[in-house]
Amino acid sequence: APAPSPGCPVCSLRWQTDSTSGHFSGWKFPEHSVLLDSDDTKVIITAGIFHKGAGTVSAKSGELSIKGGTFDQDVNAYCAKGYSTVNNGDNTWTVMPLQSQEIVAGWNWYSSYLAIEGTTGLEKLQTALTNGGTIKAQNGDKRYYELNDWRGNLASYDMTKMYMINVSIDQTLDINAPLADAADYIVELVPNWNWIGYPSNNADVDINVALQDLTPEAGDRIKTQNNGFAEFAFGKWMGGLKKLVPGQGYMYNNKSGETKKFVYNVETVRGTVEANVTAENNYWAPNSRLYPYNMTVTAILDEIGDNYEIAAFVNGEVRGSARPIYIEEVDAYMFFLTIHGENVEEMTFKGYNLTTGEEFELSNVMNYSNDAIVGSINE
């Protein structure tokens, strides 16, 4: 291994190591010395037990990247992105992966990409909800914070599932645990709707790649709370949902009438992965967090072109909006509209011309219904 560079600014951290684990540009750390330093390289610590002592970890400020190991001082400031220290309670700190996620007041569709399976995993999730809340599973089981304690019949956390979390105020949910390996989790899809998780921290996987182990039926849908949805048609996934987002939960509609199983493929392939098409910056932007559920509509506007937006309203409140996506297979601009709600309510629709700024009423009227599917690409 190269020797430290004389006179180089270094981090003020000193340890002796009891382990040879770790790497630095392919080199293993020599026992009892982590003395690597250079102007053009980075020290990466991935494991080991380190004590204050004669050994020195030397690196220019910002070049020390810790992804693992146990230390007898808090090294959180030197952790790599996506990692943080956990206080072991004995004057030592262990560096572990961190899932840090903003939970917004209202409803949030949540899944974990850290391995927090079982009762221990549920306890970790509860602890991370520092201001309390409600955790709800698809079967109706839930845990809720009341009278300074967690109550309810939800017994454990399943990495293959999505959970709805409801909180009263915005908060950051921080959990430390080992990273999950998506290959370890078999996702089961029963007929109709399934709440499914995404046990991976890879944010750059095209949805057609991520679900390639699955054999979908034409008309199957996978939807999100606020990142749109996709429909399986013409042998591929189409719509506003282009890729899966770590930490978010999903609902999958299995139209086959049979139970299916699959494993996510989270390998990044060459090429650019398209961004999800959301309503966040639309002329009409709904607040998806106000409601736990949604329904999806696939439609074509009589107007021709891509310079229009449509929106659904309940008593004047915008519940969903969408702009058209060109579908080559049918040579048409189609709207993939997610509408948020909870109870059966009558909806009206409006259109907006992006070129002229004109709003106009649409004649359509329908009732909102949780998880309803209206229209399809093939219709």
Secondary structure, DSSP 8 states (H G I E B T S, - for coil): -----TT----SEEEEES----BBTTB---TT------SS--EEE-S-EEEEEEEEE---TT-EEE-S-EESS--GGGB-TTEEEEE-SSS-EEEEEEEEEEE-SEEEEE--SB---HHHHHHHHHHH-TT--EEE-TTS-EEEEETTEEEES---B-TTB-EEEEESS-EEEEEE--B--GGG--EEE-SEEEEE---------BHHHHTTTS---TT-EEE-SSS-EEEEETTEEEES--B--TTB-EEEEE-SSS-EEE-------SS-------STTSSS---GGG-SEEEEEEE--SS-SS-EEEEEEETTEEEEEE--EEEGGGTEEEEEEEEEESS--EEEEEEEETTT--EEEEEEEEE--TT-EE--TT-
